[in-house]
Amino acid sequence: MANSGKGTFQPDSDVHISFEDQQKINKFARLNAKVDDFKDELKVKQNDMKNLEEAVEELSLADDADKIPYLIGEVFICQGLEDTLKSLEDAKTRKVNEISELEAKCDELKSQMAELKAHLYGKFGSHINLENEEE
C-alpha cells in the first residue's frame, strides 16, 4: 500500500511561492540581466583596448616628422607622433579603468546573485532553475 501521509514529498506537487520568494526570483532575474549587459559592454571595451594597442604598434613604424590624424569626438586633429602616442596611452589608461570598474560591478552583482541562488535553491531545490544556458 502506498504511503499517503501528509509529510511525504510528492515530486509532481505544486510548490508554494510566497510574495517574498517571488521578489527574490525577480531580483535574481534583474541582476542576471544587468550582468549580461555588463558582459556585453565589457567585450566592447576590451575590443576598444585591443584596437588602441594595435594603433600603438602601428605607430611604432611611423616617422617622427609625420603628422598623424587623431580622432577626438567627431573631429580629426593632426598632431606629431609623440603627442599621438601620449593621447593613445591616456586613452588606454581610461579604458583600463573602465574595464576594471565594469569587472568590479559584475563581481558585486554575481555575489548578490550567489546569495539569492543559495537561498532559492535551499528552499525550492530542483523545482527552480537559476543557471545560465551558456555556463
N, C-alpha and C positions, 0 to 999 in steps of 0.2 A: 504494500500500500504506500502511496506517495505521501511524503511529509508535507502537510499543508499548513504548518504553523505560521503565525504572523511574523516571526523573526527570521524566516528563511529568505535568502536572496533569490530574487527572480530576475534573471538577466534581461528578459523582454519587457519588464515592467517600466512604466513611465517614471522618470526621475523628476522630483520636485525641485524647481529652481526658484529660489527666493528673489525678491527685488534686489537685494544686496549682491547676490551672486550674479544676477543679470548685469548689474552695474559693473562688476569686476570683469565680466566677459567682454562687455562693451569697451571698457578701458583698455583691456588687453588688445582688442582689435584696433583701437585708435593708435596705441603705442606701436603696434606692429606695422600699421600703415606709415607712421612717421619714420620708423626705422627704414622701411623700404624707400621712402622719399630721400632720406639722408644717404642711403647707399647709392642711389642714382646720382645725387648731387656729388657724392664723393668720387664716383667714377669720372664725372665730367672734370672735376678739379684735378684729379690725378692725370687725366689726359692733357689738360692745360699745362700741368707741370712738366710732363714729358715733352710737349711742344716747346716750352721755354728752354729746357735742357738741350734739345736739338738745335734751337736757334743759337745758343751759346757755342755749341760745337761748330756750327756752320760759320759763325763769325770769326772763329779762330783762323779761318782761311782768308779772311778779308784783309785788304791793305789799309794801313793806318790813315792814308790820305783820302780814302773813300768816304763819301757822305752816305750814311745809311738811313733809309726811311724807317721811322718808328711810329707805330700807330698809338695815338693817345686819344681815347674816346672815338670820335669819328674822323679825326684829322691825322694825316701823316706829317711828322716833322722830320727834317733831315738833320742828323747830328753825327758827330765823329764816332769812331769805333769805341773809344774809351767811355764816352757818355752813354752809348748804346749798351755796352756791356754792364755798366753800372745800373742802368734802367732795368735791364733784364734780371740782374741779381736782386734788385729791390722787388721786382715782380715775383721772383721765385720765393723770396723771404715771405712776402704777403701770402702767397699760395700755400706755402708750408704751414703757416699759422692757421689759415682757413681749413686746411686738411686736418690738422691736429684738433681744432675746435669741433669739426664735424665728427671725428672719431670719438672724442670725449662725450659728445651728445649721444652718439649711438651706444656707447658703453653704459651711460647712465640709464637710457631707455631700456636696454637689454637687462640691466639689473632689476629694474622695476618689473619688467615682464617676467623675469625668473621668479620673483616673489609671488606674483599673481598666478603664474603657472603652477608653482608648488602648492598654493592654496587650492586652486581649482582642481588639479589632478588628485589632491588629497581628498577632496570632497566628492568628486564625480568619477574618479578612476577612469575606466575605459569608455565611459559614456560621453567623454568630451575629447576632442582632438584639437590641440593647440600648436601643432607642428607645421612649419612651412613645407611646401612641396619640394623646394629646392634644397632643403637640408637633409 
